Amino acid sequence: MALKHTILAFLSRQPLSGYEVAKEFAEGFGSCFWKASQQQVYAELTKLEQQGNVTYEAIPQPGRLDKKIYSITEQGQQELIDWLMQPSEPAAIREDLGVMGLAGHLVPVPAVIREIERRRQFHAEMLQQVQALDEPFAQNLATLELKDLYMHLIIRRAIRYQESWVAWCDEALAAIQASPGIDDDRDALKGRST
């Protein structure tokens, strides 16, 4: 998946300003499955406009730069449809905690525990955020238009993703605390501090 397809998908639903597109990546639907900075969004919108995939209407704002409201063009919609018709591939997992699983034994147990607790907190907060995004859809499930049902389903995937992280963190913390090797590590740490 490319950033351009995500932006085109947002614009296929409604015209948006660059700020609104960036906000979707920061705290809206886009935060469920893609990360992009405001600079990346604006750079990609410029490319999409140059390629003829989007157009914009400049709205004058007194004392400020004109506000650009972007819309997808027929060409942009066809680009998006062509991409959507291709089979999707699962994304490769690139996870720093996976490396910690390989080499975590080289650092003190409390450092590993702190990192897992920090990640648990992050995923618990993200879980609350995506659950809040889903509320309007879940409350009106029987009357959702197809485009909103699809959004609901993807948000549900994001909810499950965050739930699985929280559950894994809980499992990992319990396993580490129950490990007989944790006492050896604590003894070694005491020996280093003397």
N, C-alpha and C positions, 0 to 999 in steps of 0.2 A: 504494500500500500504506500502510496506517495502522499505527501502533504497536499499536493494539488488536488487529489481526488477527495480528500477530506474537506477541503475548502469548497470545492464544487458541490459536494453533497450538502453542506450547510446552505449554500446559495440556491440549491434546487428546491429548498423548502420555502425560502423567502429572501428578499433582498436584505443585505446587512452592510453596515459600515465596517471598515477595517477593525476598528476598536471592538465592535460587537463580535466579529469573528474571533479575534484574539481572546476576548472574554470567554467565549465558548470553550477554548482550549484550556484556559486557566481554571475555570470553575463551573463550566456547563457540561453539556453532553460530551464534548470532545475530551474532557478530562477523564472520561471513563476508559478511553482506549488509545489516546494519542497525546503526545506532549509537543508543543511548539511555542516558541517565544513570540512576543509581539513583533520583533524585528523579522523573524522568519515568516510570519504571516504577511506582513506588509511587502516583503520582498517577493513572496510567492504571488500575491495579488497583482503586483506590477508585471510579473512574468505572464500570468494568466491573461491580463489585459492586453499585453503585447502580442500574445498568441491568438487573440480573438475569442478566448473561452469565457471571458467576463467583460462586462462593460460597466461604466459607472455614471451616475448622475451627480454633478457637483451642486451641493446645497450651500449657498453663501451664508456665512456666519460673521456678523459684525465684529471687527477687530481680531478675527482669527482666520486661519486657513479654511478654505471651503471644506465641508464635510462630504466625503465621497460615499455614496450608497451604491454598493456593487450588486449586480444581477448576473445570473448565468445566461449565456447566449445559447442559441440553438446548437452551435458548434461545441460549446462547453458541455451542454447536456448530452450530446452524442459521444463526446470523449468519456464522460462519466458512465454512460450506458455501456459503451464498449468495454470499459474496465470492469463494470459490474457483471457482465456476461462471461468473464473469464473465471475459471476455477480459482478459489482462494487457497493459499497455502498457510499452514500453521506457522506462526512466527517462532523463530528460534528463541529458546530461553537463554537470556544473558542475565545472570543474577549474581551479584556480589556475594550474597550469603551462601551460594553454592561453593564459591572458592573458600569461604570460611569453613565450610564443612570438610574441605580437603586439608586445610592447614590451620584450623582453629586451635589444634593441640599445641601450637607454638606460642600462644599468648595466654595470659592468665584467664582462668574461667570467668572471673568477674567482668572482664572486657567483653567476652562473648555474650554473657548474660545481658550486659548493658545494651549491646547492639541489638539483640533480639527483642528486648523490652522497648527500645526506641522504635524499632520497626513495627512492633505490635501496636504501639500508640499511633504511629503514622497510618497504618491500615485501618485501625478502629475509627480514626477521624475521617478517612476516605470513605469508609463504609457509611458513616452518617451522612456524608455529602451526597453519595450516589443514591442512598435511600430517599433523601429529600428531593432529588431530581425525579425520582420515580413516583412520588406521591400523586401528582395530578393525573398521571396515566393509570396507576393502580386503582384510584378512586373511581375512574370512569371506564374501566376495562370493557364493559359490555357495549359501549357506544364509540369506541375508538375507531377513527379512520385507519386504513391500512398503514399509511405512512407513520402514524403515531403508535400503532401496535408494534411495528418494527423497532421504533425507538425504545419502547417499553421493554421489548425482548432483549435488546442489546444492553440496556441499563440493568436488567435482571442478571445478565452475564457478568457485568461489572460488580454487582452486589455479591454474587457467588464468589467471584475472584477475591474480593476483599474479605469476605467471610472465611474463605479457605486459608488466607494468610493469617488472620487472627487465630484461627483454630490451630494452624501449624505452629505459630509462635507459642501458644499455650502448651502444646504437646512438647515442643522442644525444651521449653523452660522446665517443665515437669520432669522430663527425662534427664536433663543435666543435673537438676537438684537431687534426683534419686540415684545418680551414678555413683558407684563406690570410688571411682577415679577422682571425683571432686575433692575428696579429703586429701589425697596425695598432692593435688595441685595447691590446695590451701597450705599444706605443710611446707611445700617447696617455696611458696611465697613468703611464709614466715621466716624461712632460712635466709632468703635474699635480703630481707629488711634488717637482719641483725648484723 
